[in-house]
Amino acid sequence: MIIGGVAAGMSAAARLRRLDGNAHITVIERSGNISFANCGLPYHVGGVIEQREALLLQSPQAIKARFDIDVFVGTEATAINREAHTVTVREVSTGATRELPYDKLVLAPGASPVHPPLPGIERALGLRNVEDVDAIVAAVPAARSAVVIGGGFIGVEMAENLVHRGLQVSLVEATAQVMAPLDPEMVAPVHAILRENGVDLRLGVAVTSIGEGEVTLADGSTLPGDLVIAAIGVKPESGLAKEAGLELNERGGIVVDETFHTSDPDVFAVGDAVVKRDALDGSATLVPLAQTANLQGRRVADVIAGRDVQDRPVLGTAIVGIFGLQVASTGWNEKRLVVAGRKHRIIHTHPAQHAGYYPGAQQMALKLLVDAETDEILGAQGVGPDGVDKRIDVIATAMTGGLAASDLAELELAYAPQFGSAKDPVNMLGFVAENLATGLSRNIQWHELAAAQEAGATLLDVRTPDEYEAGRIPGAVLLPVDELRDRIDELPEGELVVHCAVGIRAHIAAQILAAAGRPGVRNLDGGYKTWIAGTGQ
Amino acid sequence: MIIGGVAAGMSAAARLRRLDGNAHITVIERSGNISFANCGLPYHVGGVIEQREALLLQSPQAIKARFDIDVFVGTEATAINREAHTVTVREVSTGATRELPYDKLVLAPGASPVHPPLPGIERALGLRNVEDVDAIVAAVPAARSAVVIGGGFIGVEMAENLVHRGLQVSLVEATAQVMAPLDPEMVAPVHAILRENGVDLRLGVAVTSIGEGEVTLADGSTLPGDLVIAAIGVKPESGLAKEAGLELNERGGIVVDETFHTSDPDVFAVGDAVVKRDALDGSATLVPLAQTANLQGRRVADVIAGRDVQDRPVLGTAIVGIFGLQVASTGWNEKRLVVAGRKHRIIHTHPAQHAGYYPGAQQMALKLLVDAETDEILGAQGVGPDGVDKRIDVIATAMTGGLAASDLAELELAYAPQFGSAKDPVNMLGFVAENLATGLSRNIQWHELAAAQEAGATLLDVRTPDEYEAGRIPGAVLLPVDELRDRIDELPEGELVVHCAVGIRAHIAAQILAAAGRPGVRNLDGGYKTWIAGTGQ
């Protein structure tokens, strides 16, 4: 028996049938639908996915015909009776209960939206299943304004899709930034594109109450909100497991071993509700991602069928599209590395998605995080209009394959001018990583610059006079890279930091300075672009 | 001194300057330009890259200012005087010669178009540098028709771009298919899209002579050819190296060791002219790809500067766009594995580039080649309108990272509905690979089917009656997967092969049959789609 009929649950059921033609397989699903496209729900709100039917990938009837699996929708599991090896289920529409027996039980209950105890929270709509999207779609025509609470994946997707529907949309995020997987300097273009598209973005302020047609914030301001969406986050739906006495961790995740066994040998658990292991340090983590849920569903079926498989630790690769901007990440970010005290190197680049000489080249921002001692890749982030998905996927694959950051230099990626560059953005990250690892280059981060200047370092801006005039970093001295060889004598004694727009010319400048007897000059990583994004100047 | 000022040569020069601020660096380039966008040349012919200036990424003046490198364009190296450590150079415009000294010499001469000794071959234009593209651009306005000889990367790109210019274009390829890196069943959509766009594609027939305004083929037919492009292939431009007594291999490639030394310790060679090592078997190979040339240029500079680097063997990842179709490959193809006698498994899939429920989903064809004993990934091919580049890059990265085919199942790739699927096409390849590796599934290839049927196997078509009526494989018996459980008794004794449209329903059917006491049923790999593509029915 499988409780939960979406990503992890249905993957488990279908795989188990393929592995065991004779098992009696039952799926219990509380909502009215199974295998629905949960990652597509916001796009149906926005009308991007026009037909509601497109969200419904399978029906119980089709599953029965193809897989001989009994699916009960609109049916809630209310108790696991471990001794008796039964589950008590309740038909949602009638309230009728009955007991169903199991030999092996798989829990795939997923995660539910967090609804904090705010005054008026009952007015907020969550977004988890097709019924939720139906409620939002029904409410949109009468609404002129919406407030989305929470700037995570679902929050930004809902904000975009409600803008598509013509609503005046506010997005409230209690922390200083949306999209927590990104570091602050990487998220700047995300904030910008939300505002450019008319979203009233309120950062660093919490919602204090939800009234009729308006939402009040902690700073006393109010936002018009005929419609209020709670997208604050999700928590493991582990109440049933808890009541059954199964082990949970302190964040409410169901604890499982590497073969998905809970603390009961006949009860397995998979998907968003379970505690996973982090790929970098093995720590416990809750990663509510669809692909992980699907894979775990497949794997638990393998385990039950007696195949020799194990769960793997997770990187947490994720992506979201925001008004045409691709925002993706894998592994750890700088914030987390700092908290963990792990020594790291950081690389920012701003490459185009394909050859600059081919029409349509557009710049993206990439960030790579590297272990300072081992050159291990620890994480990556990317933001840009095109080609970010590919680079993050390549880096995630390199991490899984155990490639070092310097090895990215050597990757043979498919190049033609409309698809990449002879030196692909991923190769370029590898070049920089190798230069840092071998001591050829040194860099300094945007948030370290002010302290270096205060300590007496001179900042050289090696861009052109026009670029300098258009915008510069306080204290920067202009000295274009192509004049540097002839003007070395003008430079002051002491520490030097060089910068250009993105870091390439400054790298050349640093090497010119090294050859002229000024070794160890630091390059402002990511150049003026990253500094602007980070400082918000 | 560096001979050759394009990809490998200029990469070497610029990197060497960054590593050694004081070296005297000279670049000799026969054509009139350095660092030009050679992969963009066909697109300037077609007007996609409108401005000729966009092809010229650097000038000698700019290189001098930024890197203090002396560049001589329009200057041909005519002899290497190894004893004297000089190179004789000739100014192309005046014929004046002089000798330039070197301590270390880097040969980066590239590869030149093959012009076979056909009657009239002097009328054919090649495409290697900016002067060549100028000649073609000058000839286009007076031409109404063009014949492109050769169906490799440059041939198909030129065919497309000449169509863009309104010419009646024929493409003649002496072998049975264009794009030799692809296996025949994978190239079918490429042939189709060329023809759909008006290209008169002539396969399996050679050109016998090039006349005034027409080209004659071996089958006696003639093609209108006001303009004739020779894109038959390239050969290493190793004449200078040969005359200097440096070691070449039997195909004319300059032989180098893992640190790019030729047989003379003071002479290095990099790029399209040198012999490389194959990543799968270490054999000698000539891979004229821009990214490899660029990387080798960087690496030889590292070697000369005393850094501890080595050349790496090459996978040969490549891509081309053909009328909006992405065609990419990495590693070995089936043809080569068969010739080498390497035991392999083959997987064909037809996934969409992103979630099917999100608008714009379009099917691609993927092929994965796997070592039958070790599960090592040996190669991959992809053809489709979108997302092929990403999947081939991910697989190439997995190969470099030493991941097995089954490991592709576990890759965490960035998923949102507009970018991929919860079970990404790469994951799906891994699922199939794992099923084959563990013996859960067996498959049979399109070219093995007829022999299996002749040997008595029954072919079950488990699609719907409508699909069966629309087109079927000779001898196939219709039995829809959803009726299979109830109709097992109807099946004949003996070997069974199952197929559906792409292989997914047939996989389920095979598992149903196994559970019903018919184990070992083979699934026609890639289904009806791959069979049609391969047999050309």
Chai-1 contact restraints between the chains, C-beta under 6 A:
chainA,res_idxA,chainB,res_idxB,connection_type,confidence,min_distance_angstrom,max_distance_angstrom,comment,restraint_id
A,R18,B,Q511,contact,1.0,0.0,6.0,A-B,restraint_1
A,G21,B,A515,contact,1.0,0.0,6.0,A-B,restraint_2
A,N22,B,A515,contact,1.0,0.0,6.0,A-B,restraint_3
A,A37,B,Y357,contact,1.0,0.0,6.0,A-B,restraint_4
A,C39,B,P417,contact,1.0,0.0,6.0,A-B,restraint_5
A,G40,B,Y357,contact,1.0,0.0,6.0,A-B,restraint_6
A,G40,B,P417,contact,1.0,0.0,6.0,A-B,restraint_7
A,A54,B,Y357,contact,1.0,0.0,6.0,A-B,restraint_8
A,A65,B,D482,contact,1.0,0.0,6.0,A-B,restraint_9
A,R66,B,D482,contact,1.0,0.0,6.0,A-B,restraint_10
A,A290,B,A422,contact,1.0,0.0,6.0,A-B,restraint_11
A,Q291,B,Y415,contact,1.0,0.0,6.0,A-B,restraint_12
A,Q291,B,A422,contact,1.0,0.0,6.0,A-B,restraint_13
A,N294,B,A422,contact,1.0,0.0,6.0,A-B,restraint_14
A,N294,B,K423,contact,1.0,0.0,6.0,A-B,restraint_15
A,R312,B,E410,contact,1.0,0.0,6.0,A-B,restraint_16
A,L315,B,E412,contact,1.0,0.0,6.0,A-B,restraint_17
A,T317,B,E412,contact,1.0,0.0,6.0,A-B,restraint_18
A,T317,B,A414,contact,1.0,0.0,6.0,A-B,restraint_19
A,I319,B,A414,contact,1.0,0.0,6.0,A-B,restraint_20
A,I319,B,A416,contact,1.0,0.0,6.0,A-B,restraint_21
A,I319,B,F419,contact,1.0,0.0,6.0,A-B,restraint_22
A,V320,B,A416,contact,1.0,0.0,6.0,A-B,restraint_23
A,G321,B,A416,contact,1.0,0.0,6.0,A-B,restraint_24
A,G321,B,Q418,contact,1.0,0.0,6.0,A-B,restraint_25
A,A328,B,A414,contact,1.0,0.0,6.0,A-B,restraint_26
A,Y357,B,A37,contact,1.0,0.0,6.0,A-B,restraint_27
A,Y357,B,G40,contact,1.0,0.0,6.0,A-B,restraint_28
A,Y357,B,A54,contact,1.0,0.0,6.0,A-B,restraint_29
A,D389,B,A414,contact,1.0,0.0,6.0,A-B,restraint_30
A,D389,B,F419,contact,1.0,0.0,6.0,A-B,restraint_31
A,K390,B,K390,contact,1.0,0.0,6.0,A-B,restraint_32
A,I392,B,A414,contact,1.0,0.0,6.0,A-B,restraint_33
A,D393,B,V394,contact,1.0,0.0,6.0,A-B,restraint_34
A,D393,B,L413,contact,1.0,0.0,6.0,A-B,restraint_35
A,D393,B,A414,contact,1.0,0.0,6.0,A-B,restraint_36
A,V394,B,D393,contact,1.0,0.0,6.0,A-B,restraint_37
A,V394,B,T397,contact,1.0,0.0,6.0,A-B,restraint_38
A,A396,B,E412,contact,1.0,0.0,6.0,A-B,restraint_39
A,T397,B,V394,contact,1.0,0.0,6.0,A-B,restraint_40
A,T397,B,T397,contact,1.0,0.0,6.0,A-B,restraint_41
A,T397,B,A398,contact,1.0,0.0,6.0,A-B,restraint_42
A,T397,B,L411,contact,1.0,0.0,6.0,A-B,restraint_43
A,A398,B,T397,contact,1.0,0.0,6.0,A-B,restraint_44
A,A398,B,G401,contact,1.0,0.0,6.0,A-B,restraint_45
A,T400,B,L411,contact,1.0,0.0,6.0,A-B,restraint_46
A,G401,B,A398,contact,1.0,0.0,6.0,A-B,restraint_47
A,G401,B,G401,contact,1.0,0.0,6.0,A-B,restraint_48
A,G401,B,L403,contact,1.0,0.0,6.0,A-B,restraint_49
A,L403,B,G401,contact,1.0,0.0,6.0,A-B,restraint_50
A,E410,B,R312,contact,1.0,0.0,6.0,A-B,restraint_51
A,L411,B,T397,contact,1.0,0.0,6.0,A-B,restraint_52
A,L411,B,T400,contact,1.0,0.0,6.0,A-B,restraint_53
A,E412,B,L315,contact,1.0,0.0,6.0,A-B,restraint_54
A,E412,B,T317,contact,1.0,0.0,6.0,A-B,restraint_55
A,E412,B,A396,contact,1.0,0.0,6.0,A-B,restraint_56
A,L413,B,D393,contact,1.0,0.0,6.0,A-B,restraint_57
A,A414,B,T317,contact,1.0,0.0,6.0,A-B,restraint_58
A,A414,B,I319,contact,1.0,0.0,6.0,A-B,restraint_59
A,A414,B,A328,contact,1.0,0.0,6.0,A-B,restraint_60
A,A414,B,D389,contact,1.0,0.0,6.0,A-B,restraint_61
A,A414,B,I392,contact,1.0,0.0,6.0,A-B,restraint_62
A,A414,B,D393,contact,1.0,0.0,6.0,A-B,restraint_63
A,Y415,B,Q291,contact,1.0,0.0,6.0,A-B,restraint_64
A,A416,B,I319,contact,1.0,0.0,6.0,A-B,restraint_65
A,A416,B,V320,contact,1.0,0.0,6.0,A-B,restraint_66
A,A416,B,G321,contact,1.0,0.0,6.0,A-B,restraint_67
A,P417,B,C39,contact,1.0,0.0,6.0,A-B,restraint_68
A,P417,B,G40,contact,1.0,0.0,6.0,A-B,restraint_69
A,Q418,B,G321,contact,1.0,0.0,6.0,A-B,restraint_70
A,F419,B,I319,contact,1.0,0.0,6.0,A-B,restraint_71
A,F419,B,D389,contact,1.0,0.0,6.0,A-B,restraint_72
A,A422,B,A290,contact,1.0,0.0,6.0,A-B,restraint_73
A,A422,B,Q291,contact,1.0,0.0,6.0,A-B,restraint_74
A,A422,B,N294,contact,1.0,0.0,6.0,A-B,restraint_75
A,K423,B,N294,contact,1.0,0.0,6.0,A-B,restraint_76
A,D482,B,A65,contact,1.0,0.0,6.0,A-B,restraint_77
A,D482,B,R66,contact,1.0,0.0,6.0,A-B,restraint_78
A,Q511,B,R18,contact,1.0,0.0,6.0,A-B,restraint_79
A,A515,B,G21,contact,1.0,0.0,6.0,A-B,restraint_80
A,A515,B,N22,contact,1.0,0.0,6.0,A-B,restraint_81
